[in-house]
Amino acid sequence: MMNFIKNIGPTEIAIIALILVIFFGGKAISRLARTSGETVKELKNVKKEFTKAMEDDGHKA
């Protein structure tokens, strides 16, 4: 499975994106991208807060 992911090129990504737009529409893809970005941002904030809390308690992260 991982070898397949490593071998995806720009053409394959473009084809997958086109198929997604055809099936779900541009607005749904835009909403999905925005939600994904917000989720990643929130996860980074949680990681940062956890690391800071551990360091404040005297643990090495």
PDB file of N, CA, C and O in Angstrom:
ATOM      1  N   MET A   1       0.830  -1.202   0.000  1.00  0.00           N
ATOM      2  CA  MET A   1       0.000   0.000   0.000  1.00  0.00           C
ATOM      3  C   MET A   1       0.864   1.251   0.000  1.00  0.00           C
ATOM      4  O   MET A   1       0.591   2.192  -0.745  1.00  0.00           O
ATOM      5  N   MET A   2       1.894   1.272   0.820  1.00  0.00           N
ATOM      6  CA  MET A   2       2.737   2.461   0.917  1.00  0.00           C
ATOM      7  C   MET A   2       3.515   2.705  -0.375  1.00  0.00           C
ATOM      8  O   MET A   2       3.756   3.857  -0.736  1.00  0.00           O
ATOM      9  N   ASN A   3       3.912   1.638  -1.077  1.00  0.00           N
ATOM     10  CA  ASN A   3       4.619   1.826  -2.334  1.00  0.00           C
ATOM     11  C   ASN A   3       3.734   2.521  -3.354  1.00  0.00           C
ATOM     12  O   ASN A   3       4.217   3.327  -4.149  1.00  0.00           O
ATOM     13  N   PHE A   4       2.452   2.218  -3.339  1.00  0.00           N
ATOM     14  CA  PHE A   4       1.521   2.870  -4.253  1.00  0.00           C
ATOM     15  C   PHE A   4       1.467   4.368  -3.980  1.00  0.00           C
ATOM     16  O   PHE A   4       1.482   5.175  -4.909  1.00  0.00           O
ATOM     17  N   ILE A   5       1.404   4.733  -2.716  1.00  0.00           N
ATOM     18  CA  ILE A   5       1.323   6.142  -2.343  1.00  0.00           C
ATOM     19  C   ILE A   5       2.600   6.873  -2.732  1.00  0.00           C
ATOM     20  O   ILE A   5       2.544   8.020  -3.175  1.00  0.00           O
ATOM     21  N   LYS A   6       3.743   6.229  -2.574  1.00  0.00           N
ATOM     22  CA  LYS A   6       5.022   6.857  -2.922  1.00  0.00           C
ATOM     23  C   LYS A   6       5.161   7.069  -4.422  1.00  0.00           C
ATOM     24  O   LYS A   6       5.885   7.964  -4.857  1.00  0.00           O
ATOM     25  N   ASN A   7       4.479   6.259  -5.211  1.00  0.00           N
ATOM     26  CA  ASN A   7       4.627   6.321  -6.662  1.00  0.00           C
ATOM     27  C   ASN A   7       3.572   7.168  -7.361  1.00  0.00           C
ATOM     28  O   ASN A   7       3.510   7.172  -8.591  1.00  0.00           O
ATOM     29  N   ILE A   8       2.748   7.879  -6.614  1.00  0.00           N
ATOM     30  CA  ILE A   8       1.731   8.731  -7.237  1.00  0.00           C
ATOM     31  C   ILE A   8       2.401   9.993  -7.762  1.00  0.00           C
ATOM     32  O   ILE A   8       3.098  10.693  -7.028  1.00  0.00           O
ATOM     33  N   GLY A   9       2.182  10.271  -9.026  1.00  0.00           N
ATOM     34  CA  GLY A   9       2.760  11.450  -9.646  1.00  0.00           C
ATOM     35  C   GLY A   9       1.731  12.543  -9.828  1.00  0.00           C
ATOM     36  O   GLY A   9       0.569  12.385  -9.452  1.00  0.00           O
ATOM     37  N   PRO A  10       2.163  13.661 -10.410  1.00  0.00           N
ATOM     38  CA  PRO A  10       1.254  14.795 -10.608  1.00  0.00           C
ATOM     39  C   PRO A  10       0.066  14.467 -11.514  1.00  0.00           C
ATOM     40  O   PRO A  10      -1.033  14.982 -11.305  1.00  0.00           O
ATOM     41  N   THR A  11       0.279  13.625 -12.504  1.00  0.00           N
ATOM     42  CA  THR A  11      -0.817  13.265 -13.404  1.00  0.00           C
ATOM     43  C   THR A  11      -1.898  12.492 -12.657  1.00  0.00           C
ATOM     44  O   THR A  11      -3.088  12.758 -12.823  1.00  0.00           O
ATOM     45  N   GLU A  12      -1.480  11.536 -11.836  1.00  0.00           N
ATOM     46  CA  GLU A  12      -2.446  10.755 -11.072  1.00  0.00           C
ATOM     47  C   GLU A  12      -3.206  11.631 -10.086  1.00  0.00           C
ATOM     48  O   GLU A  12      -4.413  11.467  -9.910  1.00  0.00           O
ATOM     49  N   ILE A  13      -2.505  12.559  -9.442  1.00  0.00           N
ATOM     50  CA  ILE A  13      -3.153  13.476  -8.495  1.00  0.00           C
ATOM     51  C   ILE A  13      -4.189  14.332  -9.214  1.00  0.00           C
ATOM     52  O   ILE A  13      -5.283  14.553  -8.694  1.00  0.00           O
ATOM     53  N   ALA A  14      -3.847  14.815 -10.410  1.00  0.00           N
ATOM     54  CA  ALA A  14      -4.782  15.633 -11.183  1.00  0.00           C
ATOM     55  C   ALA A  14      -6.021  14.827 -11.572  1.00  0.00           C
ATOM     56  O   ALA A  14      -7.139  15.338 -11.515  1.00  0.00           O
ATOM     57  N   ILE A  15      -5.824  13.580 -11.964  1.00  0.00           N
ATOM     58  CA  ILE A  15      -6.960  12.732 -12.344  1.00  0.00           C
ATOM     59  C   ILE A  15      -7.859  12.472 -11.139  1.00  0.00           C
ATOM     60  O   ILE A  15      -9.083  12.545 -11.250  1.00  0.00           O
ATOM     61  N   ILE A  16      -7.260  12.171  -9.993  1.00  0.00           N
ATOM     62  CA  ILE A  16      -8.041  11.938  -8.774  1.00  0.00           C
ATOM     63  C   ILE A  16      -8.817  13.194  -8.396  1.00  0.00           C
ATOM     64  O   ILE A  16      -9.991  13.113  -8.034  1.00  0.00           O
ATOM     65  N   ALA A  17      -8.165  14.361  -8.477  1.00  0.00           N
ATOM     66  CA  ALA A  17      -8.832  15.623  -8.148  1.00  0.00           C
ATOM     67  C   ALA A  17     -10.007  15.876  -9.092  1.00  0.00           C
ATOM     68  O   ALA A  17     -11.076  16.302  -8.655  1.00  0.00           O
ATOM     69  N   LEU A  18      -9.812  15.617 -10.372  1.00  0.00           N
ATOM     70  CA  LEU A  18     -10.883  15.805 -11.357  1.00  0.00           C
ATOM     71  C   LEU A  18     -12.069  14.889 -11.053  1.00  0.00           C
ATOM     72  O   LEU A  18     -13.221  15.317 -11.121  1.00  0.00           O
ATOM     73  N   ILE A  19     -11.790  13.653 -10.725  1.00  0.00           N
ATOM     74  CA  ILE A  19     -12.867  12.708 -10.386  1.00  0.00           C
ATOM     75  C   ILE A  19     -13.623  13.183  -9.147  1.00  0.00           C
ATOM     76  O   ILE A  19     -14.852  13.118  -9.107  1.00  0.00           O
ATOM     77  N   LEU A  20     -12.894  13.659  -8.137  1.00  0.00           N
ATOM     78  CA  LEU A  20     -13.546  14.159  -6.925  1.00  0.00           C
ATOM     79  C   LEU A  20     -14.445  15.352  -7.225  1.00  0.00           C
ATOM     80  O   LEU A  20     -15.555  15.443  -6.702  1.00  0.00           O
ATOM     81  N   VAL A  21     -13.969  16.264  -8.064  1.00  0.00           N
ATOM     82  CA  VAL A  21     -14.773  17.442  -8.418  1.00  0.00           C
ATOM     83  C   VAL A  21     -16.019  17.017  -9.187  1.00  0.00           C
ATOM     84  O   VAL A  21     -17.100  17.563  -8.966  1.00  0.00           O
ATOM     85  N   ILE A  22     -15.878  16.054 -10.079  1.00  0.00           N
ATOM     86  CA  ILE A  22     -17.033  15.584 -10.850  1.00  0.00           C
ATOM     87  C   ILE A  22     -18.080  14.955  -9.928  1.00  0.00           C
ATOM     88  O   ILE A  22     -19.273  15.228 -10.065  1.00  0.00           O
ATOM     89  N   PHE A  23     -17.637  14.119  -8.993  1.00  0.00           N
ATOM     90  CA  PHE A  23     -18.582  13.419  -8.120  1.00  0.00           C
ATOM     91  C   PHE A  23     -19.161  14.303  -7.022  1.00  0.00           C
ATOM     92  O   PHE A  23     -20.350  14.206  -6.717  1.00  0.00           O
ATOM     93  N   PHE A  24     -18.346  15.156  -6.430  1.00  0.00           N
ATOM     94  CA  PHE A  24     -18.788  15.903  -5.254  1.00  0.00           C
ATOM     95  C   PHE A  24     -19.018  17.388  -5.511  1.00  0.00           C
ATOM     96  O   PHE A  24     -19.692  18.041  -4.714  1.00  0.00           O
ATOM     97  N   GLY A  25     -18.494  17.932  -6.574  1.00  0.00           N
ATOM     98  CA  GLY A  25     -18.656  19.345  -6.868  1.00  0.00           C
ATOM     99  C   GLY A  25     -17.590  20.194  -6.191  1.00  0.00           C
ATOM    100  O   GLY A  25     -16.977  19.781  -5.206  1.00  0.00           O
ATOM    101  N   GLY A  26     -17.384  21.363  -6.726  1.00  0.00           N
ATOM    102  CA  GLY A  26     -16.337  22.256  -6.234  1.00  0.00           C
ATOM    103  C   GLY A  26     -16.560  22.748  -4.819  1.00  0.00           C
ATOM    104  O   GLY A  26     -15.611  22.861  -4.044  1.00  0.00           O
ATOM    105  N   LYS A  27     -17.812  23.044  -4.472  1.00  0.00           N
ATOM    106  CA  LYS A  27     -18.097  23.562  -3.128  1.00  0.00           C
ATOM    107  C   LYS A  27     -17.796  22.526  -2.056  1.00  0.00           C
ATOM    108  O   LYS A  27     -17.245  22.859  -1.007  1.00  0.00           O
ATOM    109  N   ALA A  28     -18.152  21.281  -2.311  1.00  0.00           N
ATOM    110  CA  ALA A  28     -17.901  20.223  -1.327  1.00  0.00           C
ATOM    111  C   ALA A  28     -16.405  20.012  -1.139  1.00  0.00           C
ATOM    112  O   ALA A  28     -15.941  19.818  -0.015  1.00  0.00           O
ATOM    113  N   ILE A  29     -15.655  20.046  -2.224  1.00  0.00           N
ATOM    114  CA  ILE A  29     -14.203  19.867  -2.138  1.00  0.00           C
ATOM    115  C   ILE A  29     -13.586  21.035  -1.384  1.00  0.00           C
ATOM    116  O   ILE A  29     -12.693  20.841  -0.558  1.00  0.00           O
ATOM    117  N   SER A  30     -14.056  22.242  -1.661  1.00  0.00           N
ATOM    118  CA  SER A  30     -13.560  23.427  -0.960  1.00  0.00           C
ATOM    119  C   SER A  30     -13.845  23.332   0.533  1.00  0.00           C
ATOM    120  O   SER A  30     -12.981  23.636   1.356  1.00  0.00           O
ATOM    121  N   ARG A  31     -15.045  22.916   0.877  1.00  0.00           N
ATOM    122  CA  ARG A  31     -15.431  22.757   2.282  1.00  0.00           C
ATOM    123  C   ARG A  31     -14.573  21.687   2.959  1.00  0.00           C
ATOM    124  O   ARG A  31     -14.141  21.857   4.099  1.00  0.00           O
ATOM    125  N   LEU A  32     -14.335  20.595   2.253  1.00  0.00           N
ATOM    126  CA  LEU A  32     -13.507  19.515   2.785  1.00  0.00           C
ATOM    127  C   LEU A  32     -12.077  19.990   3.028  1.00  0.00           C
ATOM    128  O   LEU A  32     -11.487  19.685   4.064  1.00  0.00           O
ATOM    129  N   ALA A  33     -11.523  20.729   2.080  1.00  0.00           N
ATOM    130  CA  ALA A  33     -10.162  21.242   2.233  1.00  0.00           C
ATOM    131  C   ALA A  33     -10.073  22.206   3.411  1.00  0.00           C
ATOM    132  O   ALA A  33      -9.118  22.153   4.185  1.00  0.00           O
ATOM    133  N   ARG A  34     -11.053  23.076   3.550  1.00  0.00           N
ATOM    134  CA  ARG A  34     -11.064  24.038   4.652  1.00  0.00           C
ATOM    135  C   ARG A  34     -11.165  23.316   5.995  1.00  0.00           C
ATOM    136  O   ARG A  34     -10.432  23.632   6.933  1.00  0.00           O
ATOM    137  N   THR A  35     -12.063  22.359   6.082  1.00  0.00           N
ATOM    138  CA  THR A  35     -12.237  21.594   7.320  1.00  0.00           C
ATOM    139  C   THR A  35     -10.976  20.809   7.656  1.00  0.00           C
ATOM    140  O   THR A  35     -10.578  20.737   8.818  1.00  0.00           O
ATOM    141  N   SER A  36     -10.354  20.228   6.653  1.00  0.00           N
ATOM    142  CA  SER A  36      -9.110  19.486   6.879  1.00  0.00           C
ATOM    143  C   SER A  36      -8.020  20.406   7.400  1.00  0.00           C
ATOM    144  O   SER A  36      -7.288  20.043   8.321  1.00  0.00           O
ATOM    145  N   GLY A  37      -7.905  21.586   6.824  1.00  0.00           N
ATOM    146  CA  GLY A  37      -6.915  22.554   7.287  1.00  0.00           C
ATOM    147  C   GLY A  37      -7.156  22.982   8.720  1.00  0.00           C
ATOM    148  O   GLY A  37      -6.216  23.086   9.509  1.00  0.00           O
ATOM    149  N   GLU A  38      -8.411  23.230   9.061  1.00  0.00           N
ATOM    150  CA  GLU A  38      -8.739  23.617  10.439  1.00  0.00           C
ATOM    151  C   GLU A  38      -8.430  22.485  11.414  1.00  0.00           C
ATOM    152  O   GLU A  38      -7.964  22.730  12.527  1.00  0.00           O
ATOM    153  N   THR A  39      -8.689  21.251  10.998  1.00  0.00           N
ATOM    154  CA  THR A  39      -8.405  20.098  11.856  1.00  0.00           C
ATOM    155  C   THR A  39      -6.911  19.948  12.095  1.00  0.00           C
ATOM    156  O   THR A  39      -6.482  19.703  13.222  1.00  0.00           O
ATOM    157  N   VAL A  40      -6.120  20.094  11.043  1.00  0.00           N
ATOM    158  CA  VAL A  40      -4.663  20.001  11.188  1.00  0.00           C
ATOM    159  C   VAL A  40      -4.156  21.104  12.105  1.00  0.00           C
ATOM    160  O   VAL A  40      -3.294  20.864  12.950  1.00  0.00           O
ATOM    161  N   LYS A  41      -4.686  22.308  11.943  1.00  0.00           N
ATOM    162  CA  LYS A  41      -4.282  23.430  12.798  1.00  0.00           C
ATOM    163  C   LYS A  41      -4.602  23.132  14.260  1.00  0.00           C
ATOM    164  O   LYS A  41      -3.777  23.374  15.142  1.00  0.00           O
ATOM    165  N   GLU A  42      -5.795  22.610  14.516  1.00  0.00           N
ATOM    166  CA  GLU A  42      -6.202  22.289  15.886  1.00  0.00           C
ATOM    167  C   GLU A  42      -5.319  21.195  16.478  1.00  0.00           C
ATOM    168  O   GLU A  42      -4.936  21.273  17.646  1.00  0.00           O
ATOM    169  N   LEU A  43      -4.994  20.182  15.686  1.00  0.00           N
ATOM    170  CA  LEU A  43      -4.117  19.114  16.171  1.00  0.00           C
ATOM    171  C   LEU A  43      -2.725  19.641  16.512  1.00  0.00           C
ATOM    172  O   LEU A  43      -2.123  19.209  17.495  1.00  0.00           O
ATOM    173  N   LYS A  44      -2.217  20.562  15.712  1.00  0.00           N
ATOM    174  CA  LYS A  44      -0.912  21.168  16.011  1.00  0.00           C
ATOM    175  C   LYS A  44      -0.973  21.954  17.314  1.00  0.00           C
ATOM    176  O   LYS A  44      -0.037  21.910  18.112  1.00  0.00           O
ATOM    177  N   ASN A  45      -2.073  22.675  17.530  1.00  0.00           N
ATOM    178  CA  ASN A  45      -2.228  23.433  18.775  1.00  0.00           C
ATOM    179  C   ASN A  45      -2.294  22.500  19.984  1.00  0.00           C
ATOM    180  O   ASN A  45      -1.695  22.786  21.020  1.00  0.00           O
ATOM    181  N   VAL A  46      -3.012  21.395  19.856  1.00  0.00           N
ATOM    182  CA  VAL A  46      -3.110  20.430  20.956  1.00  0.00           C
ATOM    183  C   VAL A  46      -1.737  19.845  21.257  1.00  0.00           C
ATOM    184  O   VAL A  46      -1.363  19.695  22.420  1.00  0.00           O
ATOM    185  N   LYS A  47      -0.991  19.517  20.219  1.00  0.00           N
ATOM    186  CA  LYS A  47       0.358  18.974  20.405  1.00  0.00           C
ATOM    187  C   LYS A  47       1.246  19.982  21.120  1.00  0.00           C
ATOM    188  O   LYS A  47       1.989  19.630  22.036  1.00  0.00           O
ATOM    189  N   LYS A  48       1.162  21.247  20.693  1.00  0.00           N
ATOM    190  CA  LYS A  48       1.974  22.301  21.303  1.00  0.00           C
ATOM    191  C   LYS A  48       1.612  22.474  22.780  1.00  0.00           C
ATOM    192  O   LYS A  48       2.497  22.576  23.629  1.00  0.00           O
ATOM    193  N   GLU A  49       0.318  22.508  23.086  1.00  0.00           N
ATOM    194  CA  GLU A  49      -0.129  22.660  24.475  1.00  0.00           C
ATOM    195  C   GLU A  49       0.302  21.470  25.332  1.00  0.00           C
ATOM    196  O   GLU A  49       0.721  21.646  26.476  1.00  0.00           O
ATOM    197  N   PHE A  50       0.200  20.268  24.782  1.00  0.00           N
ATOM    198  CA  PHE A  50       0.603  19.074  25.514  1.00  0.00           C
ATOM    199  C   PHE A  50       2.100  19.099  25.802  1.00  0.00           C
ATOM    200  O   PHE A  50       2.526  18.809  26.920  1.00  0.00           O
ATOM    201  N   THR A  51       2.897  19.445  24.792  1.00  0.00           N
ATOM    202  CA  THR A  51       4.348  19.517  24.972  1.00  0.00           C
ATOM    203  C   THR A  51       4.702  20.548  26.022  1.00  0.00           C
ATOM    204  O   THR A  51       5.559  20.301  26.869  1.00  0.00           O
ATOM    205  N   LYS A  52       4.051  21.705  25.978  1.00  0.00           N
ATOM    206  CA  LYS A  52       4.320  22.758  26.958  1.00  0.00           C
ATOM    207  C   LYS A  52       3.938  22.294  28.360  1.00  0.00           C
ATOM    208  O   LYS A  52       4.676  22.544  29.313  1.00  0.00           O
ATOM    209  N   ALA A  53       2.799  21.626  28.500  1.00  0.00           N
ATOM    210  CA  ALA A  53       2.364  21.130  29.805  1.00  0.00           C
ATOM    211  C   ALA A  53       3.344  20.100  30.355  1.00  0.00           C
ATOM    212  O   ALA A  53       3.640  20.094  31.550  1.00  0.00           O
ATOM    213  N   MET A  54       3.844  19.234  29.489  1.00  0.00           N
ATOM    214  CA  MET A  54       4.813  18.227  29.928  1.00  0.00           C
ATOM    215  C   MET A  54       6.114  18.888  30.367  1.00  0.00           C
ATOM    216  O   MET A  54       6.702  18.491  31.373  1.00  0.00           O
ATOM    217  N   GLU A  55       6.567  19.892  29.623  1.00  0.00           N
ATOM    218  CA  GLU A  55       7.798  20.593  29.983  1.00  0.00           C
ATOM    219  C   GLU A  55       7.619  21.363  31.288  1.00  0.00           C
ATOM    220  O   GLU A  55       8.540  21.421  32.103  1.00  0.00           O
ATOM    221  N   ASP A  56       6.445  21.954  31.492  1.00  0.00           N
ATOM    222  CA  ASP A  56       6.169  22.686  32.730  1.00  0.00           C
ATOM    223  C   ASP A  56       6.171  21.755  33.939  1.00  0.00           C
ATOM    224  O   ASP A  56       6.520  22.170  35.044  1.00  0.00           O
ATOM    225  N   ASP A  57       5.783  20.492  33.732  1.00  0.00           N
ATOM    226  CA  ASP A  57       5.773  19.515  34.820  1.00  0.00           C
ATOM    227  C   ASP A  57       7.143  18.882  35.039  1.00  0.00           C
ATOM    228  O   ASP A  57       7.308  18.054  35.934  1.00  0.00           O
ATOM    229  N   GLY A  58       8.121  19.264  34.233  1.00  0.00           N
ATOM    230  CA  GLY A  58       9.477  18.756  34.399  1.00  0.00           C
ATOM    231  C   GLY A  58       9.792  17.511  33.599  1.00  0.00           C
ATOM    232  O   GLY A  58      10.839  16.897  33.802  1.00  0.00           O
ATOM    233  N   HIS A  59       8.920  17.132  32.705  1.00  0.00           N
ATOM    234  CA  HIS A  59       9.166  15.977  31.850  1.00  0.00           C
ATOM    235  C   HIS A  59       9.813  16.442  30.558  1.00  0.00           C
ATOM    236  O   HIS A  59       9.551  17.547  30.083  1.00  0.00           O
ATOM    237  N   LYS A  60      10.652  15.602  29.999  1.00  0.00           N
ATOM    238  CA  LYS A  60      11.209  15.912  28.684  1.00  0.00           C
ATOM    239  C   LYS A  60      10.259  15.378  27.624  1.00  0.00           C
ATOM    240  O   LYS A  60       9.734  14.270  27.733  1.00  0.00           O
ATOM    241  N   ALA A  61      10.054  16.183  26.610  1.00  0.00           N
ATOM    242  CA  ALA A  61       9.147  15.765  25.538  1.00  0.00           C
ATOM    243  C   ALA A  61       9.918  15.049  24.460  1.00  0.00           C
ATOM    244  O   ALA A  61       9.334  14.617  23.466  1.00  0.00           O
TER     245      ALA A  61
END
